[in-house]
Amino acid sequence: MPRNRLSHRALLLGTLVIGLSVASDAAKAGGFAIREQSTTGLGAAFAGIAAGPDISSIFWNPAAVSLATGIEAEFGASLIIPDTSISGTATWNPAPPLNAPPPAGFGPAVPLSFLDSNGGSIADPALIPTIYSGAPVTDRLSLGMGFNGAFGLVTKPDNGNWAGKFEARTSVLRTYNFNPVASYKVTPNLVVGAGGQMEYAKATLKSAFPNVSALADPANFGPQLPQLLFGGPNPTISIDGNGFAFGYTLGLLWNALPGTDIGLGFRSSLDHNLRGDIAIAGAPGLGSAKFTTHLEMPEIVTASLRQRVTERVTLLGTVEWTNWSRLDKVVLTAESNNPAFGAVVGQAIQVLPLDWHDGWFFSGGAEFALNERTVLRAGGAYEESPIQNATERTARDPDSNRVWLSLGAGYNWSEMTTLNLAYSHVFFEGGSIDRTTAFQGLGTIHLLGEADQAADIVSVSVKIKLGPTPTDVALK
């Protein structure tokens, strides 16, 4: 194939990538990871995904770029339809306000019964797009890339006056991950791969703030004080930050025996140094403060098996470990002074405790070749959340253990085009919440809550062959 035609095709592929690069809004696996990175994988509950069968496996294993038989691109999207609700009750444990007498007549815990217990739904439907491409450069070397959002979270309780508003009103985390990869065929049966990660993250956390103006009048220090401080349209404290992080991926594909394919992939941690502002909307006189914080995304190790048992049936399996335990806490450190927030340069403004555990994912499934054009898939999985008790579970991310049940199909529309469809239902265990939020000079608010979640996921992808088979590649 002439070099200029190859260049034109590469330019076309790059244009498609740029034109379709949109970010995910919400949806998550354990913690705030986004698992919906492959329609093929979703159809079998991600069983066997690090061992193939197509270039969407690049996310888990960079050696999978070797599966491209020509210049290929795959575009996918998953629609997450959540069914969620959150509820709770709050109590105030008062402390003497600064420069004011303690509230009279209050015991150690004051029920905030005027706040609604029902927070309503916490998540809306979300679209998760993915893009992959790959091509052989020689008979041993292949190059490609993935573009997606590896981590993300958007939660916002419908009821802005619910009992948990002082912990969470809006929580947004968006990431954009670019993952160039290369693979090399060491032997006819062994391929190794490596890649880089460049990820941009943007986070916004909003919660209610007490009406501290009520403390200005000593006449308010009576039975009405809790209502004045915590009831009604409280102002919103907003934390906004963004930053880049860089990492890498490693992997191998091993055809251990005829019909037996093993894939092993590793995604490195990503240490985001987020910088931004903390401010209170509705209280402009308090100003704002600059902060910096480290948000460290976890390492992920994925091992997968594809075992052909007949000409039509292939059994699939995956085990995945995610190092969520590195998220012990998130510390916001002041980069400017502001007495309203207790912000002193170099000292912590806020500490967000997490104390998460490592996450595990186990899945099994099968593929059935109905005919030369159609493949059917099915699978199930159990995912162990990094959040294992009520004190770790927040109203921002009320994650819990879950079970996946999945169905999928692939159809070779033509020699150049393959379509994949998948559907999953995710069953979550109930998630209790036991969190305490501190306010300088006012004491703490204790939230006891419960989150109920389930989700339906529908996914579609199209794989397009933009170039020739390896035997025709002019760059050999």
SULCORTA-V821579 format. One record per helix or strand of 2 or more residues. SS is the DSSP state (H for helix, E for strand). FROM is the first residue (numbers start at 1). TO is the last residue. Records with the same first field share a line. If there is no record, write none. Layout:
SS->FROM-TO + FROM-TO
This chain:
H->3-20 + 39-43 + 49-51 + 55-59 + 62-67 + 212-216 + 218-220 + 225-230 + 284-286 + 324-326 + 339-341 + 470-472
E->72-94 + 110-111 + 118-120 + 126-136 + 141-148 + 151-155 + 170-187 + 190-209 + 235-257 + 260-267 + 270-281 + 288-297 + 300-308 + 313-322 + 329-334 + 348-353 + 359-369 + 374-384 + 402-412 + 417-428 + 431-439 + 443-465
